[in-house]
Amino acid sequence: MILLQILRIYLVLIIIRAVMSWFNPDPSAPLVRILTWLTEPVLLPFRRIIPPIAVPKTNVRIDLAPVFVLLIGGWLLTKLRF
């Protein structure tokens, strides 16, 4: 089904964005802007419910929104296959 392929591609985009955030990319880079434009509408509602966690004594914040999007997306993939 085409819907499964779209969902798989979208989940890969979420993974790419999460991995890119570890390297602190330039926000004005075209790839970063495209990934943000494509993934932010789904990630933002999750960030409102589960805000990023601050690590004590550092300037690091861990964003769990992509984890929950991937969990729900994986669950949807298994449900849509049957």
C-alpha positions, -999 to +999 in steps of 0.1 A: +000+000+000+011+035-007+001+047+028+026+022+043+054+035+021+046+071+030+046+063+067+079+044+064+096+073+046+082+098+072+096+077+100+130+077+083+128+115+081+121+116+118+152+094+125+174+115+103+163+147+120+169+132+155+204+120+145+212+154+129+203+171+161+232+154+178+256+173+156+240+208+160+236+215+123+232+250+109+195+258+110+197+278+078+210+248+058+185+238+031+184+201+043+178+211+079+151+236+069+133+210+048+134+183+075+122+208+101+093+219+078+083+183+071+086+169+107+078+197+130+040+195+125+040+160+140+067+166+166+053+198+181+021+183+197+043+157+214+067+184+226+037+202+242+027+170+261+063+158+269+087+188+270+124+181+265+142+169+296+171+190+309+202+171+321+214+186+354+246+205+355+249+206+317+234+226+289+219+195+273+182+189+267+169+155+256+139+157+233+118+125+236+092+136+210+109+116+182+109+085+203+072+086+209+065+095+172+086+065+162+068+042+187+033+053+175+044+051+138+058+016+143+026+006+160+006+021+131+028+002+106+020-031+122-017-023+124-020-012+088-002-043+075-031-065+085 
